Amino acid sequence: MRTRAAVLCATAALVAGSVTAVPAGAAASAPAPAAPVWKKCGTDDHPTLQCASLPVPLDPARPSGRRITLALTRVPHTAKTSEGPLLVNPGGPGGSGLALAGYVASALPRSVAARYDVIGFDPRGVGRSTPALDCAPRHFGAVRPDTVPTTDALERANLERARTFAAACGRAYADVLPYMTTTNAVRDMDAVRQALGAERISYFGYSYGTYLGAVYAKLFPGRVHRLVLDSVVNPTGVWYGDNIGQEYAFDARHRALMAWIARYDATYRLGTDPARVAARWYAMRAALAKKPAGGVVGASELEDTFVPGGYYDGYWPYLAEAFAAYVHDKDTGPLVDAYRKFGAVDASGDNGYSVYTAVQCRDASWPRAWSRWQADTWAVYAKAPFMAWNNAWYNAPCAFWPTEPAGPVSIANTELPPALLFQATDDAATPYAGGVTAHRLLARSSLVVEEGGGNHGISLSGNACLDGYLAAYLTDGTLPHGGPVADAVCARSPDPVPLTTKAAAPSSAGMTLHGLLGFRR
C-alpha cells in the first residue's frame, strides 16, 4: 500500500479520546469494556465526525497484559432507529480508515447513512494508533537502485535493502511483530464492537480489507449483521501467490493505459499503435535509469509513479501528459510532479509499508530461499515486465523476516449471514478470480460484477448501478440472486478523457475514494 501525503493530511487533525476495553474471547476475569469517550473532530467536509481511542491487549490471549491503542472515528446515526455500527476499512494492510468513515457516510444515500454509526479505525500499528510502526524512515527515498537486477551489483543492492529493512523492523519492534497478524486485527475489531455495546456489527472493506472482514466473519460469524467486500483478495493465495497474480494483472493494466494513450494520439502524439507507445515508455524507463528526471525520478521511481494507474484510471490523463512532455520536450517537470503526487512515499507511507510487511510477512509462509524468488520473478518478467521486479522487491523483506509465519485463515463459511461482494473483471490489485473464489467460499453471498471495469475499489466511486446494489443491501439486506457466477452485472464506468477535453475532470467521487484507498493492495 502506498498512501499519498495529501490524503493522509485529512486524518492529521483528528484528536483522540481514550477508553478501556478488551476483545472477545478474553478471560472471564478481564475488565468489562468501557464505552468510548467521543470528542468532536469534524472537518469542513464532515462536520459531525467524532474521534476516540481504544486500548486493546497487544496479545489477545493475555487480556490483562500490555496494551496498545487503536484510533477511532465515528459519524453518528441520525435516524430514529439504528442498524448499529458499520466499520469501514480501506485495505493495506497498513491503510488508515479514519477519514474513510466520513467519506462513506457522505457518499451513501442520506437515508442509508442515517441508519448507521459509521466507524473508521486505524488497525494496530497504523497511523494514529500506538505504537505506530516505522521500521526504516525514508526507505523509499529517491533515487533507488533499478528494480530489474540486470547486474549482480543491482541484485546485491536490492537484496541489501530488503535485509536491512527486515532487520530494522526486528530491532525496533521485536516485542510487537509477533502480534501483527490479521487475526489479531480481527480481535481488535471485536473489541471495538464490545466497547460500542453492540451485539453485532456491519462491515464494509476494500482490498485487503476484504480479507480482514472475511476473517472476522470466520472467527465471529454470529456477530456479523451485514458484510460488504469490495475488490476481493483471493483467500487461497495469501500472500506470495496473490502477489505473483498481481504482477501479471498489473502488466495487463499498464498495456491498457498504453492503448488508451494510443487512442488519443492527437493529444499525446506518442503513436497510434499501443505496442509502439509501450516501446517508447520502456525507452523512457531506460533513459531514466541512466539519468533520473530532476535527479529524483529514476527507473524505480517511474514504476512507482505509474503503478497507481493500475489501481484507478482517473490518473491516466496526468500520467500520459507527464510521459508525453518527457518524450517530446525532455521536460522533466510534469514527471517529477506526477511522482510526487502519485509515487512518492512520505512518513505516513513509511508507516503503511511497515505495517504492510509486518502483517503480510507474519500472516503466511514466504519462500526463504532467494533462488525461488529469482526463478519465479524472472518467469513473470518474461511475460509481464511492468511490475514484476518492483513488486518482488516490495515484498522481499518477507524472505528475511524475523518472526515465524502464523499461517493464513480459511474463510470458508456456512454460518455467515448473506454478504455482498463487488468485483471488477479487470482489477489488477485483486484479480477477478479472487472475488469468484470468495463468493464460492462464503455461503449465501452475492457477487456483483463490473464487466470490463479495471479500477480497484468500485463502489461509492460514481457507478450508479453498483451503488444501487450497495444501498439496497445496507437498507434492508436485499441482495441480487442469479447466474452461475455473478448474481448481477453492471456496465463499467466510462474511461477517462484527456485533460484538454471539455468536461475532462475525473469523477470527484472516484478521485476522493482512490486517494483514501491508496496503493499496494
N, C-alpha and C positions, 0 to 999 in steps of 0.2 A: 504493500500500500504506500502510495505517495500522496500526501495531502498538501495542497498549496498553502503558502503562508496567508494569502488573502482570505482563505476560507476559515482557517483556524482563528484568525483575529476575531471572528464573530463570537467565539467562546471565551476570549480572553477576559471579557468584562464580567463573567459570571462569578458571583460570590457565593460561597457555600456556607451553610449552617452545619450543625452536627447532631448526630443521634447515636444510639447504641442498638445493635441488632445482631442476631446470629442466624445462620442459614438453617433450612430444613434439614432434618436428619441429624441434628446435633444431639448431644446427650441430654437426657431429661433434666439434669441439674443446670443446664445452661440458662443464663438470664433471658427473660422474655424480650422480644423485640420492642423497641420504643418507636413511636410514630415520628417520622421526620419533622424537623423544625424548618419549615419552608420560609424563605426570605425572598422579597421582591428582587428580581434582576432583569426586568423587562428591557427590551430594546425598542427602537422605533418601529421595526417590522413586527415584533412580537411583544407587545406591551404587557401582556398578562403572564409572561414567563416567570417562573419561580425557581429557586435553587436550594439545594440542601446537600448534606453529605451523610454517608452511612458507613460506620465502621463494621468490618466483617473479619472473620478469622482468616489469617494467612493460610492456615491448614484447616480446612473444614472438618477434618477428623479430630481436631483438637479445638473445640469451640471456645475453650477458656484460655487458649494460648494467645500468641502475638496477634495483634490486629493491624489490618491495613484499612484504607479508606476509599470508598467509591464516591465520585461526584455525580450528582443527580440534577436534572431539571424537570420541570412539570408545567404543562399548560392545563389548568383545571377544567373539568367539565362544567358546562353551563346549563345543561338541560335539567329538568326536574328529576328525571331518573337517569341513572348511570349504568353503563356496561362494565364499569370498573377500569383498572389500569390497562393502557396499551403501551407496552415497552417497545422502543424502536432502536434499531442498531444499523449503522452504515457499512459494516464489514471490517475488513482488515486481514487478520487480526491486527489491532492497533488503531482502529478508527475511533475518533471521538464522536459520541452521539448526543452531546449536549445541545448543539444547535439544531440537530435533526428534529428534535421534539417540536420546536417552533415551526419548522418548515412543514412537517406532516400535519400539524394542527391547522395550519393556514391553507394547505393545498387540498385537503379533504373537503368535500362539501360541508358547509357550515352545520347543517343538521346532523351530519355524521360525527364530525369532530366534537360537537357539543355533548355527545353522549359518553365521551371517554376522558379520563385523565391521561393525557399523552405524556409518557415518561421517557426522557432521554437519560443516558448514563454513559460515563466513561468506565469501561471494564477495568479490572485490576491492571495496574501498571500504566494506564493510559492517561494522558492529558492532565486534568486537574485531580485525578485520583492520586493517592500517595501510598507507597513511593511511586513516582513516575520514572520509568526506566529510560536511561540514556547511556548506552554502553560505550559509545565512541563518538562524541560530537564531531561533526564535520566529516564523517566517514565518506559522504558522497560529495565532498568538496571538489570543485573543478581544479585542474584537469586530471581525470583518472586515466589509468592505462587503458589502451584499446581492449575492449572486451573479447575480441576474436584473437585467440592465442596463436598467432601465426609464427611466433618465435618462442623458443624456450624462455627467453627473458620475460616476455609478456605473460606467459603462463605462470612463471615463478612470482611475478609481481602481483598478479591477481590472487594466486593461492595465498601469498603472504597477507594480503588484505583480509581474506576470509578467515585465516587462522588467527590473525591479530584481533579481529572483531570478536570472534567466539571467546578468545582468552580474556579480552577486556570485560565481556559480559560476566564471565565466570568470576573474575576478580571483584567486580563491583557489586554483583548481586548473587553471590553464592548461596545466601540464605533465602532468596526469593525464587530463583529459577526453578527449583523442583516443584513449585506450586503454580507455575504459569502454564496452565492447561485449559483447554476448552471446558472440560468437566468442572473444574473449579470456578471458571467464569459463570457456568450454568448455576452452580450452587450459590454464587453471589446473587444471581438474578432471583433465585428463590428467597434469599434473604431480603431483597427489595420487596418481593411480594408480601412476606411476613410483616415487614416494617410498615407497609401500606395498609395492613389489616385486611387484605383481600384473600378470599378463598381460592380464587382463580385469577389468572392474568391473561390478557391477549398479547400477541407479539407480532411485530412487523419488522422483518430483517431483510437486508440486501446483501448479496455477495457472500462473503464468509459468514455474515450474519444469518444466512440460511442454515448453515451447519450448526451454528450456535443455537438457533431456535429449534432445529430438529433434535439436537442432543438434549435440550431442555425437555422437549416433548417425550423423549425416550425415558429420561430419568423421572419425570413428573407428569405423566400423561393426564392424571386426574386433576391437575392444577392448570390445565390449558382451557381457556374459553374459546378464543379464535386465534388462528395461526396463519400468517401470510408470509410466504417465502418468495422473494423476487430475485431472479438471476441466480439459479440454484447451483451450489457446489456439488460436484459428483462425489457422493459419500463413499464410494468404493475406491477412490483414488487418493485418499488422504495420506500424505501430501505430495510425495515425489511424482507419482503418476499423474496427478492433476496438473502439476507444473509442466510436465512434458506435453500434455494435451494442450495447455495454453500456448506453448511455443508454436505449434502448428496453426492454431486458430488465430493468433496474432499476426502471423505471416499472411494469412488469407485476408485479414482486415487491412493490413498495410497495402496489399495488392488492390483491395477495393478503393483505398484512398488514391492510389496511382491511377486507377481507372476513372475516378471522379475528376481528377486534375486533367486527364486527357480529354474528358468530355467538355471541359471549359478551356480548351486551348486558346480560344480568342482572348481570354483573360490572362492566362498564365504563360502562354507561348512556350510550353515545355514538351509539346508533341501531342499528336492525336492517338498514338499507339501506346497503351498502358505499359508495354514492355520497354518501350523507348523512354518513357517517363521514369520508370523504375531504374533503368540503367543510369540515368542522369542523377537520380537520388543516391545510388551507390557510388557514383563518381564523386559526388559532393562529400559523401562519408569518407572516401579515401583521401580527398584533399584535406579535410578537417583533421584526419589522423596525423597529417604532416604539419599542418598549420591551423591550430584552433581559432575559430572565429572570435575576434575580440580578445584573444588569449583566454577564452572561457569555454567555448563550445568545441570540444574535440569529438572524436568518433563516438565515444561512450555517451557524452552529453547529448549528442544529436539523437541517438537512440532514445535516451530518456525523454527528450522533447517530443518525439513522435509517438512514443508508446501511448500517451493519453488519447491520441486519435483512434486507437483501437478500442477504447472504452466508450467514446462519445464522438459522433461525427459532427457535432456542433463546433468542434475545434478545427475541423478540416480547412475552412477558409483561412484561418490565421496561419496554420502550418503551410498551406500552399503559397500564401503571399511571401512568407519568410524564405521558402525554398526558391521561389522564382527570383526574388531580389538578390539572393546569393548567386544563382546561376547566371543571371543576365548582367548584373551590375557589380558583382563582387561586394555587394552591400551587406555587411555582417550585422548591422544594427537590428533589423527585424528578427534575425535568427537568434541573436542574444536576448532580445526581448521575449521571444517565444519560449526560450529555455527558462528564463526567469519566471515566466508566468506558469508554465506547464511542467517543466522538468526539474527545476532546482529544488533541493531539499533544505528546508530551514530547521530550526530547533524542534518544531512540532513534528516535522518529518523524521528527524533523528529519533524522537521518542516513538513514533509509529513503527519505524523499522526495527527498533529494539524489541518492541512487544511482538511484532510480526515474527521475528526469528525466535524469540523466547517461547512463543506458543507453538509455532509450527515444528520447531526442532524438538520440542518436548512431547508434542501430541502423538507423533508417529515415528516409525523407523525410517532412517535415511541411509543410503549407502555410505559406508565408512571408507571404502576403497576408492581413491580418486580415479583409478583406472575405469571404474564403472561410469562415473560422471563423464569422463573423457569420451568413452565409446558412445554413450547414449547421446551426448550433446553434438558430437561431430555427425552422428547419424541424422539427427534432426536438422542440423545446419545444412547438410547436403540437399535437403528438400525445402527447408523453411528457414532461411538465414536471418531474417529480420531481427528476431528477438531471442534466438536460441542461446547464444553465449551470454547475452545481457541477463537473461533470466537465470541461467545456470549460476553465474557469479552472485546474483542477488540472493540465491538460496544456499550458496556454497558454505556459509558458516555452519550449516547443519551437519556437514561432514566432519566437523571438529567440535561439535557442541559438548559442553562439559557435563550435561545431565543425560541420564538414560531415558529412552522413549517410554511413554506411558501406554501407548497403543491407542488406535482410533476406536471410535464407538460405532457399533452398528445402529443405524437409525431406524431399522425395520420396526414397524409399529402398527399393531392392530387395535390398540386401546385408545388411540388419539381421536378426539372429535374431528369432524370433517375440516380439512385445511384447504387453503387456496394457494396455488403455485403459479408464478409467472415466469416465462422463459422466451427469449428471442432466439430464433433459429440460427442466427449468425453471430451470436455473442462470442467474444474471444476470451474474456477473462474466466467465464464459467460456461464452457461449451454446452450446446443443446442436449447432448446425451446425459449430462448431469441432471437436468430437470426431468427428463423422461425416467431416469433411474430412481430419483427421489419420489416421483409420482407413483411408481410401482411399489416402492417400499413403504410408503405412507398410505395405509388402507383408508379408503373413503376420501382421499384427497382429490381435488380437481385441478387440472392443468390448463392454463390459458396461454396460448402461444401467439407471439407476434411474428407472423410469417414474413420472412425476408428481413427482419429487423436485425441490426448488428450492434445496437447500443447495449450497454451493461447497466442495469437499473432502468426499468422501463415503465413502471407505474409511477403516477404523480409526476410525469415528465412531459405531459402535453398530449398524450394519446387518449382521446376521449373514450374509445372503445375499451381499452384496458382499465381506465379509471372507473368506468361504469360497473364492471365486474367487481372491482375492489369496494366501491361504495355499497353495492348491494350486499356483499358478504359481511362487511362491517356493520351494516344496518341491522340485519336480522338473520345472518348466516346463510343467505341464499347463495347457491353455487350452481354453475352450469354442469350438465352431465351429457356425455355423448361422444362418440368417436372412439376408435380403438386405441389412440394415443392421447390426442388433445381433446379436452372437453369443450373448448371454444377456441376460435382462431380470430385474431384481429389483424387488419392490414397494418403494415409497418408505417411508422411516422415518416413524413416526407424527407428526402435528402436535403442537406443544406445547399445554399447557392453562394456564389462569390460575394464578398463584402461590397463589391462595386455595384451589385444588382440592387434595384429598389426593393425595399422591404426584406433585405437580406439578413437582418439580425436573427440569430438563432433564437429558438424558444426561450423566453426568460425562465420558465419553469425548468426546462432541461438544463440550462446553464447553471442555475442555482443548485438543483439537485446533484448534478455531477460534480460540482465543486465540493459539496458536502460529502459525497461518497469517496472522493479521492481516487487514487490509483493503486495498482498492485493488489488485486482482489479486494 
